[in-house]
Amino acid sequence: MKYVRAFYIISGILLCANVSSLFAKAPETAKIVFRSTRDGNFEIYTMNPDGSDQKNLTRHRANDSAPVWSPTGRQILFISDRGGIPDLYLMDADGTNVRQVFKKLIGREFPTWSPDGKAIAYHRFHTFSIYTASIEGTNEEKLADGLWPAWSPHGAEIAFMAGEFVWADNGNLRFPDVSVEIINLQTHAKEKLLPGSISMYRPTWVPDSDQITFSWNGRQENGFFEANRRVHTIDIYVVNRDGSGLRKIIESGEDIGVSNPTWSPRGDELIYNIYNHQGRGSRQLFKIALDDGVPEQLTHRGNNLRADWFDPAYALPVSPQPSLLTTTWGKLKTNTNSD
């Protein structure tokens, strides 16, 4: 009898957690979520698109990073090592109701949401592998070898970094020969975004588009791609899904690196990181409207990275319904083996 009682208690707790997440409130105005070291360790902050009203959501002694909004804006998915190792956690948009995604923490990082909000993709650093799972932390499947996945707006593909990943003697990850690849979730066919190109990093899709933005220290001359030999030069490019229309949209300076592009939901503005390689430079977030090309600095204190932008005007229109309490994401069938 006591086991039956315990079962109902646990079931009630899980049900309440699901209900509370369904009724969590999304921001009423556009918000940017990002990570910052201004408080001595990595914390997750939100701010308005103009950089005002910067608020610490996590306020935890652990390192919290890589936040991404759910399509509805009601939840934020992020990395935290508060359980002993970095893994995936969820919290409501106001920073409350923090909980683990998976029962067993094994080292998952840098998540991305499916457009319908029912699934996530992420990588495992220790195996350099991309995985998918339901947002409930079930149906975990290995998808491909690589890092930093980005789910396409139409939901049929995932872009990611593929190539050679090496642990350096100082413990840092090095990836000298990597490129952006795209995998079709139905056929599992993979292809390079730009054949023959290397040193392409951190892909992200342009909203409601078949275009991809990425950081790259490469160049194109006479139809051939080469690695740029100028030290610290990483620029931001955009290209069509079929590899056509390649163009540079953000250029680095002599000792200034740019990286980690993130689009506004409207697709007319871009947030990115600037890092000054001289002295003890910090990483700061800048925003640029692509029609005027004038960058605006949004952060100033500490190191600030990995922004994600939510706007309720472009949110997935989902209302809480009792049927959602028993709905689970359809399992992606892959032809690769899990660890």
N, C-alpha and C positions, 0 to 999 in steps of 0.2 A: 504494500500500500504506500509505503514511504517513497518507493521509486516512482510510482505513478504520480504522487504529489510533486516530486522533484521535477518530473517531466513537464507537468503543467506549469510549474513556476518558471522553468527555463523557457518554455514555449511562449509564455506570457511576456517575459522580458524581451525575447526576440521580436515578438509581434509589436510590442510598444515601440521598440527601436525603429522598426520598419514604418509604423504609422507616423512617428515623430519626424522621420526624414521626408515622408510624403507631404507633410504639412509645414515643413520648414519654409521660411519666406525668402524669396529672392530679393536682391536690391531693387529699389524702386527707380533708381537712376543708374547710369552707366558707371561701372567700377573696374578698376585694374587691380589685380592681385599679383604680388611679387614677393621675393624673399630679400631680406636685408640683414646685415651684420651690425647694425647701429647699436644694438643692445648687448653686444659682446658675444653673441652666438647667432646662428641662423634662425630667424623668426619670419613668420608670414604676415605680411601687411596688405592692406587695401588702400587705395587712394582714388580720387576723382581723375578723369582723363586729363585735367589741367595740372595735376600734381598736388592739389590741395587735399586737406582732410586725410592725412596719412595716419592709419590706425594699426596697431599691433593686434592681430587676432589670436595668436597662439600663446604668447607669454609663458613659455616653458623652457626649462633648462636644457632640454634636448635640442638637437639640430633639426629644424623643420625647413623644407625646401621644395622646389619644383611644383608650386601649386597650379592647378588647372580648374577652371569653372566647369560644372556640369552644364549640359545644354539648356537646362531650365534656370540655371543660376541659383538654385536652392542649396547646392552642395559644392564643396571644394575638395578635390582629391589632391593629396600631397604626400611627400616622403617625410618620414621621421625615424629617428633612431631611439625613440623613447622606450621601445621594447627591447633594446639591447643591440639590434642591428637595423640598418635602414630597411624600411618596408613601407607599404602603402596604407594610408589612413584616410578617412573621410571626416569632414566636419560640416556643420551647417554654415550658411553664408556669413553668419555673425560670429563665427568662431566657437560656437557651443556644440555639444553633442559629438565630441571626438570619439571615433571608434576605429578599430582595425578592420581592414577589408578582408584579410585572410586569417583563418584561425591559427595557422602555423606561419611564423615569420621566418623567411629564408633568404631575404635580400632582393627585393624588387624595387625598381627605380624608374623615374621619368615616365609617368603614365600619360596616356591620351585617351579621350572618351570616344566611343562610337557616336555618330550623329543623333541616334535615338536615345542615348543615355543609358542603354541597357548593358553595355559591354565596355571593357577597357582593354588597352594594349599597353605593354610596358616591357622593360628589359631586365634581365638578370646579369649583373656585372660579372659574377664569378664564372659564368659560362658564355658571356657575350651572345646571348640568345634573346629573341623577341617572343613574347607569349601573349595570348589573349585569355580573357576570363570574363565571367559575368560580374556585374558590379556587386553581387552578393558574395563574391569570392569563391565561386564554384565553376565547374567546367573549364579548368585551367588546361590550356593546350600550348605546346610549343609551335610557333609559326615559322620562324626562320632564324638563321644566325645573323646577328647584327646588334645595333644599339640605336637608341633614340627614335622610336616609332612615332609616326604622325598619321592619324586616321583621316582619310579623304572626306570632303563634305558630302559626297554622295554615298559614302559608306562601303563602297565595293573594293577599295584598295587601301593599303598602308604603305607609306614611304618610310624609309629607314636608312641608317648608315650601315654599309656593308664593306668588308675588306679586312685588312690586317690590323689587329689590336694587340698591343704589346704592353706589358707592365715594365716600367723602367726601374732601375736600381733604387731610385728614391721613392718608389711606391706610387708614382703618378702613372696614369694611363696615357700611352702614346698611340696615335693612329696616323702614321705617315702616309699610308696608301689606302685611303677609303674613298667611297663614292656613294651617292644617293641611289638606292635601288627602290623599285616599286613592286609589291607583290599583290596579285589578284586573289582575293579571299575565296573565290569560288573555284578557280582553276589551279591556284597556287603557282602560277607562272610568274617568274621574276624577270625583270629587265632593268638595265641601267637607265637613269634619267637622261644622261648625256654620254653616249658610247665613247670610251677612251678617256674620259675625264677622271681625275683623282682629286683628293684633298677637298672634297665637298662635305660640309658639316650641317648638322641640325636642320633638317628639312621642315618646312611648315607650309600648309596649303593656304592659298588665297581663298577667303570665304566665298562660297557659292560659285566656285570657279574650277577649271581644270588647269590651274597654274600652280606652280610650286616655287617657294622662296627658300633660299639656302645661303649659308656663308661659304665662301670659296677663296682660296689663295691661288687661283688659276687665271689663265688668260687665253684668249683665242686669237690666233694669227694665221691668216691664209687657210682657214678651215681646220686648223689643228689646235688641240688643247695642250697646254704645257703648264707645269707648276711654276708659279711666280717666284722668282729667286730673291725678290726684295724681302728682307727679314720682317716678320710681324705683319705683313700685308694680308689682311683678310677683308674682302669686300662682300657686299650683299647683292645677290642676283635674283632675278625672277625669270622663269622659263615656262613655256607651255608644256602640258603633259606629254605631248608627242616629241619634245625636244626642240621645237622651233621657237623663234622669238626670244632668244636669250638676250638679256640686257642687264646692265649694272644699274642698281637703283640707289645704293648707298656706298660711297667710296671712303676708304680709310685714309688717314694722313700718314706722314713720314714715321711718326712714333705713336700713332693712334690706331687701335684696332676696333673694328665694328663686328658685331655678331648677334646671335640669338634674335632673329626677326620675329615679331608678333604683329599680326594685322588687327586693325579695328574690325568689329563685326560688319561695318559697312564696306570695308575693303578700300577706304580712301586715305587711311593714315597707318603709319607703321611705328611700332615701338621697337627699340633695339638697344643693345649695350655698347657703350664706348669705354675703352680701356686705354689709359695712358701708360705706355711702357717705360717712360722715363721715371727714375726714382721710385718712390713708393706710391705709384699711381693707384687710383681706385676705379672700380667699375660702377658706372652710373647709367641710369635709364634715360633715354632721349626719345622724343616723339617727333615725327615729321609728317606733314601733309604733303603728299606727293605732287600736288598741283602747284605748290609754291616753293618746295624744296628748302624751307627754312627750319632747321632743327630747334627743338625746345627742350631744355633740360628739366626733367621731372623730379629727380632725386639728387641729394647733395651729401648726405651723411652716411658713413659706412660704405660697404659694398652692396650694391643693389642689382639683382639679376632675375632672369627667368619670369618675365611678366606674362600675364594672360588677361584678356580683355572681355568683359561681359557687358551687354547692353540689353535691357528688358525689351526694347523695341524689336530686337532680332532673336528673341529667345524661343526655344522650342515650346509650343503651346500645349502643355500637359497639365490637366487638372487632377487632383487626388480622387481616385475612384476605388471602391472596395475591391473590384476585380483585380486591381494592380497588386494587392497583397499576396496573391497566389500566382502572379505571372512571373515567369522566369525567362531569361534571354535564351533564344535558340542556340544550341551548341554549334560552334564553328567546327566542321569536320576537316581536319588537316591530314595530310599524308606524311607528317613528320612525327617522330617519337618524342614523348615527354621525358624529362630527366628522371 
